[in-house]
Amino acid sequence: MSEHLKGVEIDYIVIFTPFEGDGGCYHQVGDQGITRIEAFTKSGMHADIPYVRVWKGDHPFAEFCQHQIVGVYFKPPQP
């Protein structure tokens, strides 16, 4: 498994969840108070499963494992 791209910021993610009306939704930096989205891994028996954490301010808002993520979209490089 390759690591998350170092130094590349995530702009938004599209996730699948049966709790949304159409089966999916997205979270984007700058919308609804979301300040950042970061990739990470957990230790233990789930150590090889990539996760994404969504932040609102300095507080974690949501986490999703790769099985729920439909797409990850990165911010374009800054000139």
Backbone torsions as a table, in degrees:
resi	resn	phi	psi	omega
1	MET	NA	129.8	177.7
2	SER	-88.7	152.0	-177.7
3	GLU	-74.9	163.2	173.1
4	HIS	-59.4	145.4	179.6
5	LEU	-61.2	119.7	-178.5
6	LYS	-70.4	134.6	175.9
7	GLY	80.3	1.3	179.1
8	VAL	-101.7	123.4	-178.2
9	GLU	-89.5	142.1	177.2
10	ILE	-85.6	130.4	178.1
11	ASP	-90.0	-49.6	176.4
12	TYR	-156.1	161.3	178.0
13	ILE	-127.6	149.3	172.9
14	VAL	-112.9	129.3	-177.8
15	ILE	-124.0	156.7	172.2
16	PHE	-104.5	129.7	174.7
17	THR	-147.9	132.3	179.8
18	PRO	-70.0	-7.0	-178.0
19	PHE	-87.2	-10.5	175.9
20	GLU	-90.8	152.5	-175.8
21	GLY	-57.3	-42.1	-177.5
22	ASP	-100.5	6.0	179.0
23	GLY	91.4	-2.9	-179.6
24	GLY	-155.4	164.1	175.8
25	CYS	-159.7	177.0	177.2
26	TYR	-136.9	159.7	176.0
27	HIS	-128.4	126.2	-177.8
28	GLN	-126.7	138.7	176.4
29	VAL	-59.5	130.9	-179.5
30	GLY	98.0	-17.8	178.0
31	ASP	-96.2	137.6	173.0
32	GLN	51.5	37.4	175.8
33	GLY	81.1	5.1	-179.5
34	ILE	-74.0	124.2	-176.2
35	THR	-101.3	-28.6	176.7
36	ARG	-163.5	159.0	175.8
37	ILE	-131.8	129.3	-176.8
38	GLU	-132.4	146.6	174.3
39	ALA	-89.1	144.8	178.1
40	PHE	-159.1	171.2	174.4
41	THR	-125.5	158.2	176.9
42	LYS	-106.3	156.2	178.0
43	SER	-87.0	171.6	177.6
44	GLY	86.6	-152.1	-173.5
45	MET	-66.5	-14.2	178.5
46	HIS	-104.8	20.0	-173.0
47	ALA	-64.1	-25.6	-178.1
48	ASP	-93.8	4.9	-179.4
49	ILE	-101.9	116.9	177.5
50	PRO	-68.2	143.0	177.1
51	TYR	-124.5	160.3	172.9
52	VAL	-127.8	133.2	178.7
53	ARG	-113.3	134.9	179.1
54	VAL	-106.3	130.4	-177.4
55	TRP	-113.3	141.8	168.6
56	LYS	-118.5	107.6	-173.4
57	GLY	66.3	-132.4	179.2
58	ASP	-96.5	14.0	-176.2
59	HIS	-117.8	135.1	175.9
60	PRO	-67.0	134.4	-178.5
61	PHE	-103.1	-42.7	-176.7
62	ALA	-157.7	155.8	173.3
63	GLU	-131.1	144.1	178.0
64	PHE	-137.3	138.8	175.0
65	CYS	-89.8	167.6	-175.9
66	GLN	-57.8	-25.0	-177.7
67	HIS	-71.1	-19.6	178.5
68	GLN	-97.5	-14.5	-173.4
69	ILE	-87.5	125.5	177.4
70	VAL	-90.0	-39.1	-179.9
71	GLY	-156.6	149.4	174.2
72	VAL	-122.4	125.4	-178.5
73	TYR	-115.0	129.5	-174.5
74	PHE	-97.1	152.3	175.2
75	LYS	-69.2	144.3	177.0
76	PRO	-68.6	154.0	179.4
77	PRO	-64.2	145.1	178.1
78	GLN	-81.4	138.7	-179.6
79	PRO	-68.4	NA	NA
